[in-house]
Amino acid sequence: MLNLIGTYECKADIKGRVMIPAALKKQLASVSLNGFVIKRAVFQPCIELYPIEEWQQLMKKMGELNRFNRKNNDFIRRFSAGVKTVELDVTGRLLIPKDLFSFAGIEKEIVISSAINIVEIWDKNKYEQAINDAANDFADLAEEVMGDDSDVGNGIS
């Protein structure tokens, strides 16, 4: 499983191309030849970049959903809206499709942030706002999500 690390500030050019930072490009080297899937995020105004192998694992799970259940069908349609395949060019740039660029409200300065096995691409101001908005609630969220008493001694502090 891919485990990406890092948050990087970059700039997008007028055509929507972004130079992937060298440290992240190195982490993606083993999966970049197969390409990526880029899509709208579900919960935030950002874009998600999935290595194709990670995307295929997710699609396997989604393929198990009953398509004759209306909620499942609606979820699949909305989740896959705007999905596109992309590749890094020979110089290591990623071309962000215009509709996704607009969805994320990207202007010029962006933040590329690892999210375990995928990459989030944010407008810099929106990223900073999301981090600042969540700062006050993060301790409560951490306790709720990670604070299972059965994991005593797991080394996380």
N, C-alpha and C positions, 0 to 999 in steps of 0.2 A: 504494500500500500504506500502510496505517495504521501509524504509528510513535509509540506512546504513551510518555510520559515521566512518571515520578514515583511516589512512594510516599507514601501519606496515611493518617493515623490518624483514625478515625471511631468513631461509636457506633451501634449498632443499637437500635431501640426494641423494646418487648415483642412487637410484631407481626412483627418481622423486617424492618422498613423501615430503609434506610440512605440518608442524604442523600449524594449523590455530590458530592465537593468541587468547588468552582467551577472550579479549574484543570483538573481532569480532564473535567468536563462540557463545558468549552470545547473540549478536544481531541476529544471524542466528538460534538460538535455536528453534523458532516457525516454521521454514520452513525446518530445516535440516533433519527431519525424512522422508520427502518425496523425498529427493535427489536433485540433481542439474544437469544442463546441462552445459557442458564446450565446448567452441568453439574458433576459431580464431576471433580476432577483425577485424572489417571492415577497420578502418582507421589507426590503429597503430600496431606495432609489439608486441602485447601482447595477452593474453588469457582473455576471458570473462567467468565468472562463474555466471550462472543464477539459482536462486531458481526455482524449477520446475513450481511453480505457475506463476512466472513472464514469464517464457518461454512459457507456455501455452497461456497466454494473447497475447504475441507477435505472436505466431503461428496462433492464431485466426485472427489477422489482416492480416497476410501473406496468410492465407487460402482464404481470400476474393479477392486476386489478380487473374486476368484472366490468366489462364495457357496457353491460346491460343495466348497470346501476347508474342512474342519472348523475349522481354526485361524482362518481369516479370518472365518468365521461367528461363532465364539465371541468373537473380538475385537470385531467390530461390535456384537454384543449387549451386551457388557460396557462398551464405550466409550460407547454411547448410553443406558445405564441411567440413569434419573433426569433425562434431558434435558428442558428446558422452555423455552418462549419467554417473554420478559419485556420490559417496557417501562419507561421512566422515567415517573413520574407528572408532572403539571403543575408540581409544586414541585421536581422533580429528584430524587425519591426512587426507590430501587429496592426492590421487595419480594422478599426472598429466600424461596423456598419452604421450608416447615418441614423437609422431609426433607433438603434440601441444607444447611440451617442446622445440623441435627443431625450430618450427615456430617462437616462441617468442625469440629464441636465449638465453634461460636461461642457465646460467652456474651453479652457486651455490647460490649466494646471490640474493634474490628477494625482490620485493616490492609488497605488497597486498594493493590495494587502492579501497576504496568504490567509487562507481559511481551511487549514488542515490539508485537504486533498484537492482544493480548487483555489482559484484566485478571484478576488473581488476587485473591480475597477470602479473607482469613485471620482466624482468631481471633488477637488480638494476641500472646498468650503463645505460641501454636504457631508464629507467624511468627518471633518472636524466637528461639525454640528452633531452628527450621530454619536460620536465618541463622547462629546461633552454632555449631551442629553442623557446618555446612559451612565455617566460617571457616578451620579448620586445613587442609582439603583443597583450598581454592579455588585456590591457586597451582598445584598439580599438575593440577587439573582444567582451569584456563585454558591451561596449556601443552599438555595433551593435546588439547583441543578447538580452540584457536585458534593453536597453535604450529607450524603448517605452515611449513617453511622456504621454500617457494616464494612466500610472501607477504612477502618482505623489503621493507621500506620502505612498509608499508601504513599507517603512522602510529599504530598502536595500541601503547601502551607500558604 
